[in-house]
Amino acid sequence: MDTHRIGRAVRWAAILAGLALLAVIALSMTAKPRTDRDWYPYLARESHVSLTAGSFKVAPVSDWTYDSKQPLTKDYGAAEYRFADLRNVWFVLEPQPDMTIAAHTFLLFEFAGDRLLGITIEARREANEEYSPLLGAFNAYELSYLWATSRDLLTRRAVMLRHQTFIYPLTVDDETEQQLLRALLERTEKLESQPRFYNTLFSNCTNELAKATKLKWDASFIFTGTSAKHLFKMGVIPGKSFAAARVRADMTDVVKSLNGTPDNAAFDAAVLAELRKRTG
């Protein structure tokens, strides 16, 4: 065996791999985010926000329905609320299967009358494009702030994707809740005219929420599967232990059982009734 020849081949392979990585980095640094791509259907529409001092309107609001294999309907609506009617904020965590440190996170805002409105922050993929955490670190995807009904967000994950779905209460005061909601609406509004890139490390689903909340940086904003535990340690998620809080928050089977609920109002009311029963 010619060890010198093998060694040279390995060195050249390493050099070529390094040059390829540098090329990817250079391209990512010079690329500009766009809004006119052939988008993956679920992420195709941008939300428009109208804000006043005391109220807001956002549209379109995604309102898709699902079975265990695919979307059944692809409807859209609008949401209009007063900030004073905001009652609670719920933190939702969707662990990636077999990856305890990775998860998707999003928020549900609860308003008077047992109504919920959700926001999910996503890597805006193109049609037939798969998500890659590695490529996501190099400006491969634009950033999407997608507002949706709770039925859409929860059943998409628990029913169609068959992922666990945890819903945690957040113990923050009314002013902080309203500031968070307004900040996310303002970010949505800005994104419409100034598109940005998603980034696995710096602009992912969790650290975008953390920026809006003005939380001090933590590693859980990158290792997103640990974000709920971090919030528990901060005292933002209540409970005697995180293990108990996690068991209480597992709403996977409940969401599945509610998938046939005839409308959003009934779905929201049923979800909130179960959450209140669990949280007291």
C-alpha positions in Angstrom: 0.0 0.0 0.0 1.4 3.4 -1.0 0.8 5.4 2.2 2.3 8.5 0.7 -0.1 8.5 -2.2 -3.0 7.9 0.2 -1.8 10.7 2.4 -1.7 13.1 -0.5 -5.2 12.1 -1.6 -6.5 12.8 1.9 -4.8 16.2 2.0 -6.2 17.2 -1.4 -9.7 16.0 -0.4 -9.5 18.1 2.7 -8.3 21.1 0.7 -11.1 20.7 -1.8 -13.7 20.4 1.0 -12.3 23.5 2.6 -12.5 25.4 -0.7 -16.1 24.3 -1.2 -17.0 25.4 2.3 -15.4 28.8 1.7 -17.3 29.1 -1.6 -20.6 28.4 0.2 -19.7 31.0 2.9 -18.8 33.6 0.3 -22.1 33.0 -1.6 -24.1 33.2 1.6 -22.5 36.5 2.6 -23.2 38.1 -0.8 -26.7 36.7 -1.3 -29.8 39.0 -0.7 -33.1 37.7 0.7 -36.0 37.7 -1.7 -39.8 37.5 -1.6 -40.4 36.2 -5.2 -39.4 32.6 -5.1 -41.5 29.5 -5.9 -42.3 28.8 -2.2 -43.4 25.7 -0.5 -47.2 26.1 -0.4 -47.6 26.3 3.4 -45.1 29.2 3.5 -46.1 30.9 0.3 -48.2 33.7 1.8 -46.9 36.7 3.8 -48.9 38.2 6.6 -49.9 41.8 6.5 -50.2 43.6 9.8 -52.3 46.7 10.7 -51.5 48.2 14.1 -53.1 50.9 16.2 -52.4 51.9 19.8 -54.9 49.5 21.2 -55.6 46.9 18.6 -54.3 45.0 15.6 -55.4 43.1 12.5 -53.3 40.4 10.8 -54.1 38.6 7.5 -53.8 36.1 6.0 -54.1 33.8 9.0 -53.4 30.2 8.0 -56.3 27.9 8.7 -55.3 24.5 7.1 -56.8 21.2 8.3 -55.1 17.8 8.2 -55.4 14.1 8.4 -52.6 11.7 9.2 -51.1 11.9 5.7 -51.7 15.4 4.2 -53.5 18.7 4.3 -57.3 18.3 3.8 -58.1 22.0 3.3 -56.0 25.1 2.7 -58.0 28.0 3.9 -57.0 31.4 5.2 -58.7 34.0 7.3 -58.0 37.2 9.3 -57.6 38.0 13.0 -58.5 41.2 14.7 -58.1 41.8 18.5 -57.6 44.4 21.1 -54.4 44.2 23.1 -56.4 44.6 26.3 -58.2 41.4 25.5 -55.0 39.3 25.7 -55.3 36.9 28.6 -52.3 34.4 28.4 -49.4 33.3 26.3 -48.7 29.6 25.8 -45.3 28.2 24.7 -45.4 25.2 22.4 -42.6 22.8 21.9 -42.5 20.2 19.1 -39.4 17.9 19.7 -37.7 16.5 16.6 -38.0 12.7 16.7 -34.9 11.0 18.3 -33.2 14.4 18.8 -33.7 15.7 22.3 -31.7 18.9 21.8 -33.7 19.9 18.7 -37.3 21.1 18.6 -39.5 23.6 16.8 -41.1 26.2 19.1 -44.0 28.7 18.7 -46.5 30.7 20.7 -50.2 30.7 21.1 -51.8 34.0 22.3 -55.1 33.5 24.3 -57.7 36.3 24.1 -61.0 36.9 25.9 -63.8 34.6 24.7 -61.5 31.5 24.7 -59.9 32.4 21.3 -56.3 31.5 20.3 -54.0 33.0 17.7 -50.6 31.5 17.0 -47.3 32.5 15.4 -44.7 30.2 14.1 -41.3 31.4 12.8 -40.0 29.2 10.1 -37.3 28.7 7.5 -39.1 29.7 4.4 -38.4 26.9 2.0 -38.9 26.8 -1.7 -41.2 24.2 -3.4 -39.7 20.7 -3.2 -36.9 22.0 -1.0 -36.0 20.0 2.2 -34.9 21.7 5.4 -31.3 21.2 6.4 -29.9 22.7 9.7 -26.4 22.9 8.1 -27.6 24.8 5.0 -29.7 26.9 7.4 -26.5 28.3 8.8 -25.5 29.7 5.4 -28.5 31.8 4.3 -30.1 28.9 2.3 -33.6 30.0 3.4 -35.5 33.2 3.9 -37.3 33.9 7.2 -41.1 33.5 7.6 -43.3 34.8 10.4 -46.5 32.9 9.9 -49.7 33.6 11.9 -52.2 30.8 12.1 -55.1 29.3 14.0 -54.3 27.0 16.9 -56.1 24.2 15.1 -53.8 24.6 12.1 -50.5 24.8 14.1 -51.3 22.0 16.6 -53.0 19.4 14.3 -50.3 19.9 11.6 -47.8 18.6 14.1 -49.6 16.1 16.3 -51.8 14.6 13.5 -50.1 15.0 10.1 -46.4 15.0 11.2 -47.1 12.6 14.2 -44.8 14.6 16.5 -45.2 15.1 20.2 -46.7 18.5 21.1 -46.2 20.2 24.4 -48.0 23.3 25.5 -46.6 25.2 28.5 -48.2 28.2 30.3 -46.0 31.2 30.6 -46.2 33.2 33.9 -45.6 36.7 32.8 -47.5 39.9 33.6 -50.1 41.5 31.3 -47.8 44.3 30.2 -45.0 41.9 29.2 -47.5 39.7 27.3 -48.8 42.7 25.4 -45.3 43.9 24.7 -44.3 40.5 23.3 -47.3 40.4 21.1 -46.8 43.9 19.7 -43.1 43.2 19.1 -43.9 40.1 17.1 -46.5 42.0 15.1 -44.0 44.8 14.4 -41.4 42.3 13.3 -43.9 40.7 11.0 -44.8 44.1 9.5 -41.1 44.9 9.0 -40.4 41.6 7.4 -43.0 42.3 4.7 -40.9 45.2 3.3 -37.5 44.1 4.5 -37.0 40.3 4.0 -34.4 38.6 6.0 -32.6 35.2 6.0 -33.3 32.4 8.4 -30.3 31.2 10.3 -30.0 28.0 12.3 -27.8 29.6 14.9 -28.9 33.3 15.0 -32.4 33.6 13.6 -34.2 30.4 14.2 -37.7 29.8 15.6 -36.6 30.0 19.2 -34.1 32.8 19.3 -36.4 35.0 17.2 -38.9 34.7 20.0 -36.2 35.4 22.5 -35.2 38.5 20.7 -38.8 39.8 20.7 -39.0 39.0 24.5 -35.5 40.6 25.0 -34.3 37.6 27.0 -30.6 37.3 27.8 -28.9 35.0 25.4 -28.8 31.3 26.3 -27.5 28.1 24.6 -31.1 26.8 24.6 -31.9 29.3 21.9 -29.7 27.2 19.6 -30.2 23.8 21.2 -33.9 24.5 21.0 -35.1 21.2 22.5 -33.8 22.5 25.8 -35.7 25.8 25.6 -38.7 24.8 27.8 -36.3 23.6 30.5 -34.5 26.9 30.4 -37.8 28.8 30.8 -38.7 26.6 33.7 -35.4 27.4 35.4 -36.1 31.1 34.9 -39.4 30.6 36.6 -41.4 31.5 33.5 -42.9 28.0 33.2 -44.5 27.1 36.6 -44.3 23.7 38.3 -42.7 21.8 41.2 -40.3 20.1 38.8 -39.6 20.3 35.1 -40.5 16.6 34.8 -43.9 17.3 36.2 -44.4 20.4 34.0 -43.4 18.4 30.9 -45.9 15.6 31.7 -48.6 18.2 32.3 -47.8 20.0 29.0 -48.0 16.9 26.7 -51.1 17.6 24.7 -50.3 15.3 21.8 -53.2 12.8 22.3 -55.6 15.6 23.2 -54.9 17.4 20.0 -55.3 14.2 18.0 -58.7 13.6 19.6 -59.9 17.1 18.7 -58.9 16.9 15.1 -62.6 16.4 14.1 -63.8 19.5 15.9 -66.1 21.3 13.5 -64.7 24.9 13.8 -61.9 26.9 15.3 -63.9 28.4 18.2 -64.8 24.9 19.4 -61.2 23.7 19.0 -59.8 26.7 20.9 -62.3 26.3 23.8 -61.6 22.5 24.1 -57.8 23.0 24.1 -58.0 25.8 26.7 -60.5 23.8 28.9 -58.0 20.9 29.0 -55.0 23.2 29.7 -56.8 24.9 32.5 -57.8 21.6 34.0 -54.1 20.6 34.0 -52.7 23.9 35.2 -55.4 24.7 37.8 
